[in-house]
């Protein structure tokens, strides 16, 4: 018989996403929490979901590697991912491409996602906002934004990434549109 908790751990926000908070969160009865703790519970679940999304991206990249696709955005992996997850070809291609971005091209974004500091929506904004840059320049830009990304809404990094676009293309002229 599973015990039901009526209070959240005081250090919940400090617990890294993974099996421990998943176990703790599964035992929470939200109807017995204070209003404030229900919000804390929601945030903790969102952090855990972000962690799971980062792990899923790594799994998709491993499927891609095992499919023998040279460029990690290959068609064989998209077919495999699409069949396994019941996705259309286009949706599977997008999933494979996103997984490659956060795992290989911009690992800092994968780290932010895996630690729960950004959710998948903000991770997509960071990936899309640096798509026009080379790998090296994209990583530099993400390095500049990473510290603040966890405190931003999706619109804020989007605006921030649009603004330095000219500055970065002037500093790194190899990054054309």
C-alpha beads as a LAMMPS data file, in Angstrom:
LAMMPS data file: protein, C-alpha beads

177 atoms
176 bonds

1 atom types
1 bond types

-500.0 500.0 xlo xhi
-500.0 500.0 ylo yhi
-500.0 500.0 zlo zhi

Masses

1 110.0

Atoms # bond

1 1 1 0.000 0.000 0.000
2 1 1 1.405 3.384 -1.040
3 1 1 1.539 6.101 1.583
4 1 1 0.156 9.488 0.634
5 1 1 1.993 12.635 1.650
6 1 1 0.159 15.801 2.576
7 1 1 3.205 18.073 2.704
8 1 1 6.024 18.837 0.305
9 1 1 9.664 18.528 1.327
10 1 1 11.074 21.906 2.366
11 1 1 14.052 21.458 0.018
12 1 1 11.956 20.433 -3.008
13 1 1 13.321 23.218 -5.211
14 1 1 16.900 22.147 -4.461
15 1 1 16.387 18.495 -5.390
16 1 1 17.782 17.733 -8.848
17 1 1 15.212 16.233 -11.233
18 1 1 15.375 12.463 -11.470
19 1 1 14.126 9.327 -9.734
20 1 1 14.018 10.739 -6.188
21 1 1 11.677 13.664 -6.885
22 1 1 9.623 11.448 -9.212
23 1 1 9.070 9.041 -6.333
24 1 1 8.311 11.845 -3.875
25 1 1 5.942 13.635 -6.252
26 1 1 4.049 10.424 -7.016
27 1 1 3.107 10.153 -3.355
28 1 1 1.673 13.663 -2.990
29 1 1 -2.054 14.211 -2.482
30 1 1 -2.536 17.648 -4.037
31 1 1 -5.953 18.062 -2.452
32 1 1 -4.304 18.176 0.980
33 1 1 -1.734 20.858 0.099
34 1 1 -1.829 24.576 0.769
35 1 1 -2.388 26.875 -2.198
36 1 1 1.292 27.780 -2.206
37 1 1 2.383 24.137 -2.104
38 1 1 0.130 23.234 -5.049
39 1 1 2.060 25.814 -7.095
40 1 1 5.377 24.393 -5.826
41 1 1 4.164 20.911 -6.817
42 1 1 3.285 22.101 -10.312
43 1 1 6.734 23.705 -10.727
44 1 1 8.473 20.560 -9.453
45 1 1 6.540 18.401 -11.931
46 1 1 7.449 20.809 -14.733
47 1 1 11.151 20.528 -13.807
48 1 1 10.820 16.744 -13.810
49 1 1 9.058 16.797 -17.204
50 1 1 11.925 18.887 -18.607
51 1 1 14.417 16.349 -17.297
52 1 1 12.455 13.540 -18.949
53 1 1 12.367 15.490 -22.241
54 1 1 16.172 15.831 -22.179
55 1 1 16.520 12.096 -21.553
56 1 1 14.064 11.417 -24.383
57 1 1 16.166 13.585 -26.714
58 1 1 19.253 11.563 -25.798
59 1 1 17.295 8.351 -26.466
60 1 1 16.253 9.634 -29.896
61 1 1 19.882 10.470 -30.715
62 1 1 20.885 6.951 -29.706
63 1 1 18.193 5.513 -31.986
64 1 1 19.573 7.740 -34.744
65 1 1 23.110 6.539 -34.164
66 1 1 21.994 2.927 -34.237
67 1 1 20.049 3.484 -37.454
68 1 1 23.335 4.367 -39.116
69 1 1 22.309 7.849 -40.221
70 1 1 25.428 9.909 -40.814
71 1 1 24.017 13.352 -40.081
72 1 1 21.809 12.650 -37.012
73 1 1 18.841 14.121 -38.848
74 1 1 18.490 11.154 -41.171
75 1 1 15.419 9.615 -42.629
76 1 1 15.893 6.134 -41.156
77 1 1 15.844 7.407 -37.592
78 1 1 12.780 9.522 -38.302
79 1 1 10.992 6.441 -39.631
80 1 1 11.947 4.447 -36.538
81 1 1 11.004 7.245 -34.126
82 1 1 7.770 7.905 -35.999
83 1 1 6.717 4.264 -35.895
84 1 1 7.608 3.848 -32.219
85 1 1 5.930 7.061 -31.053
86 1 1 3.039 6.994 -33.553
87 1 1 4.090 10.268 -35.182
88 1 1 3.703 11.498 -38.719
89 1 1 6.870 11.585 -40.787
90 1 1 7.092 15.359 -40.420
91 1 1 6.574 15.264 -36.649
92 1 1 9.196 12.514 -36.311
93 1 1 11.675 14.517 -38.412
94 1 1 11.117 17.511 -36.126
95 1 1 11.667 15.357 -33.029
96 1 1 14.896 13.908 -34.446
97 1 1 16.144 17.367 -35.447
98 1 1 15.320 18.851 -32.021
99 1 1 17.010 15.929 -30.260
100 1 1 20.126 16.469 -32.374
101 1 1 20.113 20.195 -31.564
102 1 1 19.905 19.801 -27.779
103 1 1 22.177 16.769 -27.590
104 1 1 24.851 17.395 -30.199
105 1 1 24.804 20.912 -31.631
106 1 1 23.872 22.888 -28.495
107 1 1 24.555 20.622 -25.509
108 1 1 24.173 23.584 -23.131
109 1 1 20.479 23.668 -24.056
110 1 1 20.256 19.950 -23.313
111 1 1 21.910 20.581 -19.948
112 1 1 19.448 23.377 -19.160
113 1 1 16.566 21.100 -20.116
114 1 1 17.940 18.120 -18.216
115 1 1 18.435 20.110 -15.037
116 1 1 14.908 21.503 -15.274
117 1 1 16.122 25.091 -15.593
118 1 1 14.237 25.483 -18.879
119 1 1 11.232 23.639 -20.241
120 1 1 10.933 22.214 -23.728
121 1 1 9.202 25.394 -24.979
122 1 1 12.109 27.622 -23.962
123 1 1 14.603 25.034 -25.244
124 1 1 12.920 25.227 -28.669
125 1 1 13.131 29.023 -28.583
126 1 1 16.874 28.811 -27.845
127 1 1 17.404 26.258 -30.619
128 1 1 15.349 28.194 -33.177
129 1 1 16.944 31.511 -32.180
130 1 1 20.431 30.226 -32.965
131 1 1 19.633 28.149 -36.063
132 1 1 21.159 30.783 -38.354
133 1 1 24.527 30.616 -36.559
134 1 1 27.416 28.197 -36.893
135 1 1 27.789 25.605 -34.140
136 1 1 30.579 27.562 -32.443
137 1 1 28.732 30.872 -32.544
138 1 1 25.454 29.265 -31.487
139 1 1 27.169 27.797 -28.453
140 1 1 28.644 31.196 -27.579
141 1 1 25.254 32.864 -27.795
142 1 1 23.625 30.160 -25.673
143 1 1 26.451 30.547 -23.156
144 1 1 25.584 34.238 -22.888
145 1 1 21.850 33.568 -22.437
146 1 1 21.999 30.386 -20.326
147 1 1 22.409 32.074 -16.953
148 1 1 19.192 34.075 -17.392
149 1 1 17.146 31.525 -19.353
150 1 1 15.577 29.884 -16.313
151 1 1 14.007 33.155 -15.191
152 1 1 12.605 34.117 -18.597
153 1 1 9.290 33.539 -20.300
154 1 1 9.440 32.106 -23.835
155 1 1 9.127 35.582 -25.325
156 1 1 12.092 37.014 -23.435
157 1 1 14.830 34.738 -24.835
158 1 1 13.223 35.070 -28.271
159 1 1 13.556 38.869 -28.057
160 1 1 17.047 38.617 -26.588
161 1 1 18.194 36.286 -29.358
162 1 1 16.765 38.567 -32.037
163 1 1 18.502 41.637 -30.629
164 1 1 22.110 40.403 -30.667
165 1 1 21.670 38.847 -34.095
166 1 1 23.374 41.743 -35.843
167 1 1 26.042 42.025 -33.164
168 1 1 26.949 38.346 -33.416
169 1 1 26.956 38.305 -37.209
170 1 1 29.293 41.289 -37.173
171 1 1 31.636 39.617 -34.679
172 1 1 31.356 36.224 -36.396
173 1 1 31.055 37.087 -40.093
174 1 1 30.975 33.420 -41.130
175 1 1 27.398 33.215 -39.816
176 1 1 25.254 34.476 -42.647
177 1 1 21.537 34.029 -42.921

Bonds

1 1 1 2
2 1 2 3
3 1 3 4
4 1 4 5
5 1 5 6
6 1 6 7
7 1 7 8
8 1 8 9
9 1 9 10
10 1 10 11
11 1 11 12
12 1 12 13
13 1 13 14
14 1 14 15
15 1 15 16
16 1 16 17
17 1 17 18
18 1 18 19
19 1 19 20
20 1 20 21
21 1 21 22
22 1 22 23
23 1 23 24
24 1 24 25
25 1 25 26
26 1 26 27
27 1 27 28
28 1 28 29
29 1 29 30
30 1 30 31
31 1 31 32
32 1 32 33
33 1 33 34
34 1 34 35
35 1 35 36
36 1 36 37
37 1 37 38
38 1 38 39
39 1 39 40
40 1 40 41
41 1 41 42
42 1 42 43
43 1 43 44
44 1 44 45
45 1 45 46
46 1 46 47
47 1 47 48
48 1 48 49
49 1 49 50
50 1 50 51
51 1 51 52
52 1 52 53
53 1 53 54
54 1 54 55
55 1 55 56
56 1 56 57
57 1 57 58
58 1 58 59
59 1 59 60
60 1 60 61
61 1 61 62
62 1 62 63
63 1 63 64
64 1 64 65
65 1 65 66
66 1 66 67
67 1 67 68
68 1 68 69
69 1 69 70
70 1 70 71
71 1 71 72
72 1 72 73
73 1 73 74
74 1 74 75
75 1 75 76
76 1 76 77
77 1 77 78
78 1 78 79
79 1 79 80
80 1 80 81
81 1 81 82
82 1 82 83
83 1 83 84
84 1 84 85
85 1 85 86
86 1 86 87
87 1 87 88
88 1 88 89
89 1 89 90
90 1 90 91
91 1 91 92
92 1 92 93
93 1 93 94
94 1 94 95
95 1 95 96
96 1 96 97
97 1 97 98
98 1 98 99
99 1 99 100
100 1 100 101
101 1 101 102
102 1 102 103
103 1 103 104
104 1 104 105
105 1 105 106
106 1 106 107
107 1 107 108
108 1 108 109
109 1 109 110
110 1 110 111
111 1 111 112
112 1 112 113
113 1 113 114
114 1 114 115
115 1 115 116
116 1 116 117
117 1 117 118
118 1 118 119
119 1 119 120
120 1 120 121
121 1 121 122
122 1 122 123
123 1 123 124
124 1 124 125
125 1 125 126
126 1 126 127
127 1 127 128
128 1 128 129
129 1 129 130
130 1 130 131
131 1 131 132
132 1 132 133
133 1 133 134
134 1 134 135
135 1 135 136
136 1 136 137
137 1 137 138
138 1 138 139
139 1 139 140
140 1 140 141
141 1 141 142
142 1 142 143
143 1 143 144
144 1 144 145
145 1 145 146
146 1 146 147
147 1 147 148
148 1 148 149
149 1 149 150
150 1 150 151
151 1 151 152
152 1 152 153
153 1 153 154
154 1 154 155
155 1 155 156
156 1 156 157
157 1 157 158
158 1 158 159
159 1 159 160
160 1 160 161
161 1 161 162
162 1 162 163
163 1 163 164
164 1 164 165
165 1 165 166
166 1 166 167
167 1 167 168
168 1 168 169
169 1 169 170
170 1 170 171
171 1 171 172
172 1 172 173
173 1 173 174
174 1 174 175
175 1 175 176
176 1 176 177
